[in-house]
């Protein structure tokens, strides 16, 4: 049960891409490294073993610091849903859960819903609100810049 004041973070975005295109971005380490760069992050390396129970490791770097995020895939349902645990210094090294869902709106647009839950404290959720928001903006920019 979620503690009062510690509800899940839910972010919804309408993206000009198909669910297949979006799902592909989330399972390709090289592409993910290009857009998973919130704030002052200058580089991101992504390593994954794409299977339920497989590991996920994301290392983000700004000009001074390295931020490691790790977890494992808990659900893989191409092309509509992906879930993975998320453990980082920002979550007090506690396990949280990220779920990303892709629902077609039209032939060229998809609603992306990112849910991040099980935060150790409400203020952690609020820090992630900005980070995930910037990441999803960069994902959309990456998709549009790489359109034929």
Secondary structure, DSSP 8 states (H G I E B T S, - for coil): ---TT---EEEEEEESS-HHHHHHHHH-HHHHHHH---TT--EEEEEE--STT-EEEEEEE-SS-EEEEEEEEEEEETTTEEEEEEEEGGGTT--EEEEEEEEESSSS-EEEEEEEE--SSHHHHHHHHHHHHHHHHHHHHHHHHT--
